[in-house]
Amino acid sequence: RKVFEAVSGYGVPRIHFGVGTGELLGLLGEAGADVVGVDWRVPLDEAARRVGPGKALQGNLDPAVLFAGREAVETKTREVLDAAAGLEGHVFNLGHGVLPTTDPDALTHLVEYVHTQTTR
């Protein structure tokens, strides 16, 4: 909380993310961030329930999907976007960092696909 309080005056969104923190999402939601990151292990609807009202979620595509080919990436990305449709706010992202051996072209395709499927 102290960190989020200290940066609250900068006028930028405050994001709290931790890997493997599904059981701690309620506490992350209470810590003062505007957005709570969700890894790929927790469905977005369940994450929203745990985090509580008034928070946007960030995530949660499994980064391993990027090894599965374009069709699988698009299918799984669409699932995340559909799951996010009813949320108070959502920032599409991987449900953790980029794995070291990920093909950069897979990331480029992912970003381009998300841009074609969403509006700002």
C-alpha positions as CSV (number, residue, x, y, z in Angstrom):
1,R,0.0,0.0,0.0
2,K,2.8,2.4,0.8
3,V,4.2,2.2,-2.7
4,F,0.9,2.8,-4.4
5,E,0.1,5.7,-2.0
6,A,3.5,7.2,-2.7
7,V,3.0,7.2,-6.5
8,S,-0.7,8.1,-6.4
9,G,-0.1,11.8,-7.3
10,Y,1.5,11.1,-10.7
11,G,-1.7,10.7,-12.6
12,V,-0.8,7.3,-14.1
13,P,-2.5,4.0,-13.7
14,R,-1.0,1.8,-11.0
15,I,-0.7,-1.8,-11.9
16,H,-0.1,-4.7,-9.4
17,F,1.0,-8.0,-10.9
18,G,2.4,-11.2,-9.5
19,V,2.8,-14.6,-11.0
20,G,1.1,-17.5,-9.1
21,T,-0.8,-15.1,-6.9
22,G,-4.3,-16.3,-7.8
23,E,-5.1,-16.9,-4.1
24,L,-3.9,-13.4,-3.3
25,L,-5.9,-11.5,-5.8
26,G,-8.2,-10.1,-3.1
27,L,-5.2,-8.6,-1.3
28,L,-3.7,-7.3,-4.5
29,G,-7.0,-5.6,-5.2
30,E,-7.0,-4.0,-1.8
31,A,-3.4,-2.8,-2.0
32,G,-4.2,0.4,-3.9
33,A,-3.5,-0.4,-7.6
34,D,-6.0,0.7,-10.3
35,V,-5.3,-2.5,-12.3
36,V,-4.5,-6.0,-11.1
37,G,-2.5,-8.3,-13.3
38,V,-3.8,-11.9,-13.6
39,D,-1.6,-14.8,-14.7
40,W,-3.0,-17.5,-17.0
41,R,-3.9,-19.9,-14.2
42,V,-7.1,-18.0,-13.1
43,P,-10.0,-17.3,-15.4
44,L,-10.8,-13.6,-15.7
45,D,-14.3,-13.9,-14.3
46,E,-13.0,-15.6,-11.2
47,A,-10.2,-13.1,-11.0
48,A,-12.7,-10.2,-11.1
49,R,-14.7,-11.9,-8.3
50,R,-11.6,-12.2,-6.2
51,V,-10.2,-8.7,-6.8
52,G,-13.6,-7.0,-6.2
53,P,-15.3,-4.1,-7.8
54,G,-13.7,-0.9,-9.1
55,K,-10.5,-2.5,-10.6
56,A,-9.5,-3.2,-14.1
57,L,-7.7,-6.5,-14.9
58,Q,-4.6,-7.1,-17.0
59,G,-3.8,-10.4,-18.7
60,N,-4.1,-13.3,-19.1
61,L,-3.0,-15.2,-22.2
62,D,-0.8,-18.2,-21.4
63,P,2.6,-17.2,-22.9
64,A,3.2,-20.9,-24.0
65,V,0.3,-20.4,-26.5
66,L,2.8,-18.4,-28.6
67,F,4.5,-21.6,-29.5
68,A,1.4,-23.2,-30.9
69,G,1.0,-21.4,-34.2
70,R,-1.1,-18.5,-35.4
71,E,-4.5,-20.2,-35.4
72,A,-4.1,-21.4,-31.8
73,V,-2.8,-17.9,-30.8
74,E,-5.9,-16.3,-32.4
75,T,-8.3,-18.8,-30.8
76,K,-6.9,-18.4,-27.3
77,T,-6.6,-14.6,-27.7
78,R,-10.2,-14.4,-28.7
79,E,-11.1,-16.4,-25.6
80,V,-9.4,-13.9,-23.4
81,L,-11.0,-11.0,-25.2
82,D,-14.4,-12.6,-24.9
83,A,-13.9,-13.3,-21.2
84,A,-12.9,-9.7,-20.7
85,A,-16.0,-8.3,-22.4
86,G,-18.0,-7.9,-19.2
87,L,-15.3,-6.6,-17.0
88,E,-15.1,-3.1,-15.6
89,G,-11.8,-2.6,-17.5
90,H,-9.3,-4.8,-19.2
91,V,-5.7,-4.5,-20.5
92,F,-4.9,-7.4,-22.8
93,N,-1.5,-8.9,-22.0
94,L,0.3,-12.2,-21.5
95,G,-0.5,-13.9,-18.2
96,H,3.3,-13.6,-17.4
97,G,6.4,-12.5,-19.3
98,V,7.6,-13.5,-22.7
99,L,9.4,-16.9,-22.6
100,P,13.0,-16.6,-23.7
101,T,12.7,-18.8,-26.8
102,T,9.5,-17.1,-28.1
103,D,9.7,-16.2,-31.8
104,P,9.4,-12.4,-32.0
105,D,7.2,-12.8,-35.1
106,A,4.7,-14.6,-32.9
107,L,4.5,-11.5,-30.6
108,T,4.1,-9.2,-33.6
109,H,1.3,-11.4,-34.9
110,L,-0.3,-11.4,-31.4
111,V,-0.2,-7.6,-31.1
112,E,-1.5,-7.1,-34.7
113,Y,-4.4,-9.6,-34.0
114,V,-5.4,-7.9,-30.8
115,H,-5.4,-4.5,-32.5
116,T,-7.8,-5.9,-35.2
117,Q,-10.1,-7.3,-32.6
118,T,-10.3,-4.4,-30.2
119,T,-11.1,-0.7,-30.1
120,R,-9.7,2.0,-27.9
